[in-house]
Amino acid sequence: MKEIEYYITPDGKCPYIEWRDTLSNAFQVRIAKRINRMLDGNYGDWKRLQNSQLSEIRLDFGKGYRIYFKELDNVIILLLAGSDKSNQKTVIKQADKYLEEYLSRSITE
């Protein structure tokens, strides 16, 4: 079984949770169910992003929500950020920076 980990910035913020908390309760529940299925390896509609180490989960409701993640050691699914189609490119660039920072921090620990 896999584990979910949330990226936390050096100043203690969680971009994924902050994004998720802006959504309605109904969407939050649907997203939580989708994340729970990932624990068993059922990723549903997802793809690896070009020119990035990240992958995205594509959610077919709301504004076309996306969740950006990186699988580490085939065990941990690191959730970095979320967006909708309107700000996808900007959020992907930021999530790439989050991953870079996370990996550099993990190496030095």
N, CA and C of each residue as an Amber inpcrd file, in Angstrom:
protein
   327
   0.8380000  -1.1800000   0.0000000   0.0000000   0.0000000   0.0000000
   0.8860000   1.2480000   0.0000000   0.4390000   2.2490000  -0.6770000
   1.1800000   3.4950000  -0.7860000   0.8110000   4.4410000   0.3550000
   1.6010000   5.4870000   0.5090000   1.3500000   6.5110000   1.5130000
   1.2110000   7.8570000   0.8160000   0.4150000   8.7270000   1.3870000
   0.2840000  10.0920000   0.8940000   1.1100000  10.9990000   1.7980000
   1.8700000  11.8690000   1.1850000   2.6210000  12.8790000   1.9190000
   2.3080000  14.2240000   1.2700000   2.2190000  15.2500000   2.0740000
   1.9310000  16.5840000   1.5760000   3.1950000  17.4230000   1.6310000
   3.4800000  18.1020000   0.5490000   4.6190000  19.0050000   0.5350000
   4.3330000  20.1770000   1.4710000   5.3080000  20.4790000   2.3290000
   5.2450000  21.6030000   3.2510000   6.4010000  22.5380000   2.9120000
   6.0910000  23.8060000   2.6980000   7.1290000  24.7800000   2.3790000
   8.0270000  24.9890000   3.5960000   9.2270000  25.5550000   3.3940000
  10.1020000  25.8240000   4.5440000   9.4520000  26.7100000   5.6110000
   8.4850000  27.5470000   5.2140000   7.8170000  28.3830000   6.2140000
   6.5430000  27.7480000   6.7590000   6.3400000  26.4440000   6.4940000
   5.2590000  25.6920000   7.1350000   3.9200000  25.6710000   6.4270000
   3.8480000  26.1390000   5.1950000   2.5780000  26.1340000   4.4690000
   2.4690000  24.8760000   3.6090000   1.2460000  24.4820000   3.3430000
   0.9800000  23.3130000   2.4930000   0.1670000  23.7840000   1.2880000
   0.8230000  24.0200000   0.1510000   0.1150000  24.5460000  -1.0170000
  -1.0690000  23.6920000  -1.4580000  -0.9310000  22.3840000  -1.4100000
  -2.0270000  21.5180000  -1.8260000  -3.2500000  21.7050000  -0.9240000
  -3.0360000  21.6600000   0.3850000  -4.1440000  21.8090000   1.3410000
  -4.7710000  23.1980000   1.2200000  -3.9360000  24.2200000   1.0550000
  -4.4730000  25.5720000   0.9050000  -5.3750000  25.6610000  -0.3260000
  -4.9690000  25.0420000  -1.4310000  -5.7890000  25.0390000  -2.6420000
  -7.0770000  24.2560000  -2.3980000  -6.9400000  23.0480000  -1.8500000
  -8.0980000  22.1830000  -1.6190000  -9.1420000  22.8620000  -0.7390000
  -8.6670000  23.5820000   0.2640000  -9.5870000  24.2270000   1.2020000
 -10.3770000  25.3780000   0.5820000  -9.9970000  25.8340000  -0.6050000
 -10.7710000  26.8750000  -1.2910000 -11.9720000  26.2950000  -2.0270000
 -12.0240000  24.9790000  -2.1590000 -13.0910000  24.3160000  -2.9050000
 -14.2830000  24.0170000  -2.0010000 -15.4170000  23.7770000  -2.6180000
 -16.6150000  23.4290000  -1.8530000 -16.4040000  22.0960000  -1.1220000
 -17.1790000  21.8760000  -0.0800000 -17.0850000  20.6080000   0.6670000
 -17.3680000  19.4120000  -0.2380000 -18.3190000  19.5580000  -1.1410000
 -18.6500000  18.4520000  -2.0460000 -17.4560000  18.0810000  -2.9150000
 -16.7400000  19.0720000  -3.4340000 -15.5570000  18.7910000  -4.2540000
 -14.4320000  18.2250000  -3.3980000 -14.2940000  18.7160000  -2.1720000
 -13.2590000  18.1890000  -1.2840000 -13.4830000  16.7060000  -1.0090000
 -14.7240000  16.3150000  -0.8050000 -15.0470000  14.9030000  -0.5600000
 -14.7090000  14.0670000  -1.7880000 -15.0780000  14.5370000  -2.9590000
 -14.7800000  13.7940000  -4.1920000 -13.2690000  13.6450000  -4.3920000
 -12.5320000  14.7010000  -4.1190000 -11.0790000  14.6470000  -4.2520000
 -10.4810000  13.6760000  -3.2360000 -10.9670000  13.7060000  -2.0030000
 -10.4630000  12.7910000  -0.9680000 -10.6790000  11.3370000  -1.3790000
 -11.8190000  11.0380000  -1.9640000 -12.0880000   9.6720000  -2.4250000
 -11.1000000   9.2770000  -3.5130000 -10.8270000  10.2050000  -4.4130000
  -9.8760000   9.9250000  -5.4890000  -8.4780000   9.6820000  -4.9400000
  -8.0420000  10.4980000  -3.9910000  -6.7340000  10.3290000  -3.3630000
  -6.6720000   8.9890000  -2.6400000  -7.7350000   8.6070000  -1.9520000
  -7.7560000   7.3200000  -1.2550000  -7.6070000   6.1490000  -2.2170000
  -8.1890000   6.2380000  -3.4020000  -8.0290000   5.1660000  -4.3890000
  -6.5760000   5.0500000  -4.8540000  -5.8640000   6.1750000  -4.8510000
  -4.4490000   6.1470000  -5.2380000  -3.6210000   5.2920000  -4.2890000
  -4.0290000   5.2340000  -3.0300000  -3.2890000   4.4390000  -2.0470000
  -3.2130000   2.9750000  -2.4460000  -4.2240000   2.5060000  -3.1620000
  -4.2510000   1.1200000  -3.6240000  -3.7060000   0.9680000  -5.0440000
  -3.1480000   2.0630000  -5.5900000  -2.5770000   1.9960000  -6.9250000
  -3.5460000   2.3370000  -8.0370000  -4.7740000   2.7140000  -7.7050000
  -5.7720000   3.0850000  -8.7090000  -5.7260000   4.5990000  -8.9100000
  -4.9510000   5.0380000  -9.8970000  -4.7420000   6.4680000 -10.1210000
  -5.8310000   7.0880000 -10.9860000  -6.6210000   6.2860000 -11.6660000
  -7.6570000   6.8280000 -12.5280000  -7.0500000   7.6050000 -13.6820000
  -7.6460000   8.7320000 -14.0230000  -7.1990000   9.5630000 -15.1360000
  -6.0210000  10.4260000 -14.6920000  -4.8320000  10.0790000 -15.1690000
  -3.6260000  10.8100000 -14.8000000  -2.6340000  10.7230000 -15.9460000
  -1.6250000  11.5730000 -15.9000000  -0.5570000  11.4900000 -16.9040000
   0.6980000  12.1490000 -16.3550000   1.8340000  11.7350000 -16.9150000
   3.0980000  12.3980000 -16.6130000   3.1650000  13.6720000 -17.4460000
   3.6690000  14.7210000 -16.8470000   3.7570000  15.9980000 -17.5450000
   5.0340000  16.0740000 -18.3670000   4.9460000  16.6930000 -19.5150000
   6.1280000  16.9010000 -20.3470000   6.9980000  17.9680000 -19.6980000
   8.3060000  17.8170000 -19.8470000   9.2780000  18.7890000 -19.3340000
   9.1520000  19.0080000 -17.8330000   8.8110000  17.9670000 -17.1120000
   8.6380000  18.0550000 -15.6670000   8.8100000  16.6600000 -15.0770000
   9.1590000  16.6240000 -13.8050000   9.2000000  15.3510000 -13.0840000
   7.8330000  14.9990000 -12.5030000   6.9000000  15.9070000 -12.6300000
   5.5840000  15.7490000 -12.0180000   4.6210000  14.9630000 -12.8910000
   3.5850000  14.4880000 -12.2360000   2.4240000  13.9140000 -12.9110000
   1.2130000  14.6870000 -12.4360000   0.1090000  14.5480000 -13.1760000
  -1.1160000  15.2180000 -12.7620000  -2.2720000  14.2410000 -12.7600000
  -3.1070000  14.3860000 -11.7530000  -4.3820000  13.6940000 -11.6940000
  -5.3860000  14.6440000 -12.3180000  -6.1570000  14.1340000 -13.2540000
  -7.1550000  14.9710000 -13.9110000  -8.5270000  14.6170000 -13.3450000
  -9.2030000  15.6370000 -12.8420000 -10.5120000  15.4580000 -12.2300000
 -11.5600000  16.0280000 -13.1740000 -12.5180000  15.2080000 -13.5160000
 -13.5090000  15.5720000 -14.5190000 -14.7580000  16.1680000 -13.8620000
 -14.5500000  17.1890000 -13.0380000 -15.6640000  17.9110000 -12.4370000
 -15.1560000  19.2920000 -12.0570000 -16.0680000  20.1600000 -11.7030000
 -15.6850000  21.5220000 -11.3640000 -15.1150000  22.2280000 -12.5780000
 -14.0220000  22.9210000 -12.3670000 -13.3860000  23.7080000 -13.4250000
 -12.2800000  22.9360000 -14.1380000 -12.3320000  21.6100000 -14.0950000
 -11.2620000  20.8180000 -14.6820000 -10.0660000  20.7890000 -13.7470000
 -10.3110000  20.4130000 -12.4970000  -9.2800000  20.4440000 -11.4770000
  -8.1580000  19.4630000 -11.7820000  -6.9630000  19.8400000 -11.3260000
  -5.7610000  19.0250000 -11.4690000  -5.0400000  18.9900000 -10.1280000
  -4.4270000  17.8480000  -9.8360000  -3.5790000  17.7120000  -8.6600000
  -2.2170000  17.2670000  -9.1530000  -1.1720000  17.9670000  -8.7270000
   0.1910000  17.6940000  -9.1830000   0.9160000  16.9090000  -8.1000000
   1.5600000  15.8270000  -8.5310000   2.1960000  14.9310000  -7.5680000
   3.4510000  14.3100000  -8.1440000   4.2330000  13.7170000  -7.2540000
   5.4190000  12.9620000  -7.6240000   5.4150000  11.6960000  -6.7950000
   5.5780000  10.5720000  -7.4590000   5.6840000   9.3110000  -6.7350000
   7.1520000   9.0880000  -6.3960000   7.4200000   8.8030000  -5.1390000
   8.7820000   8.6090000  -4.6510000   8.9580000   7.1760000  -4.1700000
   9.9480000   6.5070000  -4.6820000  10.2720000   5.1320000  -4.2760000
   9.0910000   4.1820000  -4.4060000   8.1600000   4.4830000  -5.3150000
   7.0020000   3.6340000  -5.5770000   6.1480000   3.3920000  -4.3280000
   6.3490000   4.2340000  -3.3050000   5.6080000   4.0660000  -2.0610000
   4.8890000   5.3500000  -1.6690000   5.6070000   6.4510000  -1.6980000
   5.0420000   7.7200000  -1.2330000   4.5530000   8.5200000  -2.4300000
   3.3550000   9.0270000  -2.3090000   2.8020000   9.9320000  -3.3110000
   2.8320000  11.3210000  -2.6840000   3.7190000  12.1660000  -3.1890000
   3.8850000  13.5150000  -2.6650000   2.9490000  14.4610000  -3.4040000
   1.9480000  14.9910000  -2.7050000   1.0150000  15.9440000  -3.2950000
   1.5980000  17.3410000  -3.1400000   1.8000000  18.0140000  -4.2690000
   2.4740000  19.3060000  -4.2550000   1.5440000  20.4990000  -4.4060000
   0.5600000  20.4090000  -5.2760000  -0.3020000  21.5620000  -5.5360000
  -1.5260000  21.1090000  -6.3050000  -2.4790000  22.0210000  -6.4230000
  -3.6690000  21.7770000  -7.2150000  -4.0410000  23.0370000  -7.9710000
  -4.8110000  22.8580000  -9.0260000  -5.2330000  24.0090000  -9.8190000
  -6.4640000  23.6470000 -10.6300000  -6.9250000  24.6240000 -11.3770000
  -7.8990000  24.3340000 -12.4220000  -7.2430000  24.7240000 -13.7400000
  -7.9510000  24.5600000 -14.8300000  -7.3650000  24.8110000 -16.1430000
  -6.9220000  26.2640000 -16.3270000  -7.5570000  27.1990000 -15.6180000
  -7.2620000  28.6120000 -15.8460000  -5.8610000  29.0200000 -15.3960000
  -5.3090000  28.3690000 -14.3760000  -3.9810000  28.7420000 -13.8810000
  -3.0050000  27.5700000 -13.8900000  -3.2690000  26.5940000 -14.7070000
  -2.5030000  25.3490000 -14.7270000  -1.0080000  25.5730000 -14.9710000
  -0.6480000  26.3540000 -15.9740000   0.7670000  26.5260000 -16.3120000
   1.5440000  27.1690000 -15.1740000   0.9670000  28.1680000 -14.5660000
   1.6220000  28.8540000 -13.4520000   1.8100000  27.9100000 -12.2710000
   0.7940000  27.1470000 -11.9520000   0.8620000  26.2440000 -10.7990000
   1.8520000  25.1090000 -11.0620000   1.9160000  24.6130000 -12.2830000
   2.8920000  23.5600000 -12.6050000   4.3080000  24.0790000 -12.3920000
   4.6060000  25.2820000 -12.8550000   5.9460000  25.8600000 -12.6500000
   6.2660000  25.9590000 -11.1650000   5.2870000  26.4070000 -10.3720000
   5.5200000  26.5200000  -8.9360000   5.6790000  25.1450000  -8.2950000
   4.8870000  24.1760000  -8.7180000   4.9920000  22.8150000  -8.1660000
   6.3440000  22.1950000  -8.5010000   6.8680000  22.4880000  -9.6930000
   8.2200000  22.0210000 -10.0440000   9.2510000  22.5800000  -9.0630000
   9.1110000  23.8590000  -8.7130000  10.0210000  24.4760000  -7.7400000
   9.8610000  23.8430000  -6.3690000   8.6120000  23.5520000  -5.9910000
   8.3850000  22.8770000  -4.7110000   9.0860000  21.5230000  -4.6780000
   8.9670000  20.7710000  -5.7610000   9.5990000  19.4520000  -5.8020000
  11.1160000  19.5810000  -5.7130000  11.6770000  20.5230000  -6.4500000
  13.1230000  20.7440000  -6.4120000  13.5750000  21.0720000  -4.9930000
  12.8250000  21.9350000  -4.3230000  13.1680000  22.3100000  -2.9520000
  13.0290000  21.1020000  -2.0150000  11.9690000  20.3310000  -2.1820000
  11.7390000  19.1460000  -1.3610000  12.8800000  18.1360000  -1.5180000
  13.2640000  17.8750000  -2.7550000  14.3360000  16.9060000  -3.0050000
  15.6600000  17.3840000  -2.4670000  15.9650000  18.6780000  -2.5940000
  17.2290000  19.1920000  -2.0720000  17.2370000  19.1390000  -0.5480000
  16.0930000  19.3760000   0.0660000  15.9840000  19.3070000   1.5260000
  16.1400000  17.8690000   1.9940000  15.5760000  16.9200000   1.2530000
  15.6460000  15.5090000   1.6200000  17.0670000  14.9810000   1.5390000
  17.8400000  15.4860000   0.5910000  19.2270000  15.0420000   0.4240000
  20.0990000  15.5170000   1.5880000  19.8310000  16.7230000   2.0660000
  20.6580000  17.2870000   3.1320000  20.2710000  16.8060000   4.5200000
  19.1180000  16.1790000   4.6550000  18.6770000  15.7030000   5.9850000
  19.3070000  14.3960000   6.3370000
